[in-house]
Amino acid sequence: MELSPKQQINELIKNNHSILIVSHSSLNGDALGSMLALEKVLTKLGKEVSLVSSETIKENYQFLPNLSKIKDTITGSRDLILKFDNQKTPIGAVSYHREDNSVNVIITPKMGKLSQSDIEFVQGNFKYDLIFVLDTPSVNKIDTVYDRETELFFETPIINVDHHPGNEYFGTVNFVDLTATSTCEILVSIIESFGAGNFDQEVATCLLTGIIADTGSFKYENTTSKSLTISAQMLAAGAKQQEIISHLYKNRSINTLKASGEFLSRIDYNQDFRLALAAFSAQDAKLEDLSIDDLRNIFNDYFINIPEADFSLLLFEDNKNKIYGLIQTKTKLDLTKIITFPEYRAYGQRLEFDLTGLTLKATLNQIVSNIALAEGKTMPSINTDVSQTKTVEPVLPEPPKPEDTETLLKETEVVDFSDDPISKAIESIDQEIDETPPSIDIEDAKAKEDTIKPLGSILESHQPGAALDDDASPYSPSELEGIGNKNIGIRTWQED
C-alpha cells in the first residue's frame, strides 16, 4: 500500500539527520512562520537543521523568535576534492595513512611525477540528507540559494510543502493542500504526526503568524472553519496573538504611509465595470521599494472596502522594475482567467502576483483587457498612463500689494446670493439670455429704465440670506415675473 505524503515525510525524517529548510524570496509571514516553527520542532527531535534565506527580514517580523538562526548562505560540512588531469599524468593509485594528528593523502602516478601545479582543489557540495522547501509553488521561486547550489537540490531528496494552486509538484514528496489557508496550517498536521508535546509558545506563535498573515487576520475569503479551529489550538498553546496583530497590522513605516497617499491620489474608478484601480512606480513617486506585506496592508486598509467596486486592483513597480499586484473581486469570476501571468498566489476571490519583463502600463492594459473579455464587454475607457505622477503643484497668484488693497476694497463688493430667492430669480432670467449680448437700442433702453431702477433698488436694500419682504418692493410677485419675461439682462459694468 502506497504511503501518504505525511507518512513519507515521517519516514524521511526518521531516516535522515542533516536537514536544510528554505522558502521563496521576499519572505512573508507564512514563509517565515513555517520555517521557524519547523526548525524548532526538528531540533527537538535531535536533527541538525539549517535555515537559509538571502532576504533581509522585514521590520514587522523582527518580533518572531530565533530569527538569528536564519543564515544568508549555506553552512555545514562539504567535501574537499583534489582534481587531476588524468590524460596529462595518469594516476595509478590513491591512498592515505594517519600520522600523529595529521592525515597524509598519497597520489601515485602510473609514470612520471606529479607537481603541485597538476592539482586543483575544488569544494564539493554541502552534505544534507534532506531539504524542506516551504510555501514555494515552483523551483524558480526558491530563494537565490537554489541558483548558487543547484546541484545540491538535484542530488538531495526534497519535501515540498505548499498551499498555492500553481504548485509544480517538484519535490520527491509533495504535500500540497489547496484547501489550506497557509503552509503553517498544513505544518500543524505534519508536526502533530511527529508526536505530542511539540507545540510550545514559540512554535505556536510562529504558526499562528503564518495563518494570520495569509488570511488577513481572518478577513480574506479563504478563511475556513479549519483555520479558525487550528488558530484556537495555537492560542491554547500560548501563541502571542496580540503581539502578532500589533506588528503585522498596527505598525506602518513612513514609506508605507507615503505610498498609501500616492495610491489614494491615483485611484480611478470605472462605473461600467465597477472597477477601482491604482498604479504607480517607486521611481515616479520617489519612494523606497515596498514589500508585498506593505502592499497588502495598503490594499486591506483602503481597497477591499469600496462598496461600489466589484473589482479592486493595485499595481506597484519597484526600483528594479519588478511589478507586484493585488486584485480582488466580489463576483464569482475566476481570477486566474484575469491574471494570466505564471507567478500568482490565490486566496479565495483574491489573487497576488509578481512579474518582470512588462512595463506597468502594459501590465495594467492586459489586466483590464482580460476583465473586459471575461465580462463580455468592450475595453473600458480608463487612464492607463501611469508613467507620470498625477500630483501637480498648484500655481498660486501673487498676493496684492498693500497699497492696492484699500483701492480694491472700495471698488469691489463681493456678495454671495447663492441661497437668496432674488438670486435664484436672477439666475433664471440670465439663463434665457444668449451668450453674446444683443445690440442695444437707445430708445428701447430708455423705455426700460424705469423697470431696471426699481429692481436694482431691491437688490441694494436686500441682505443676502434673508427672506424677501413683500413690502420692500412696489412690485407684486406676478409683476416681478413679468419683468423676467421682458428678457431684461442685469449686468455689472466697470468703467475705465
Summary of the structure (lengths in Angstrom):
residues: 496
radius of gyration: 37.2
end to end distance: 104.9
largest distance: 134.2
contacts: 1393
relative contact order: 0.08
helix: 40%
strand: 19%
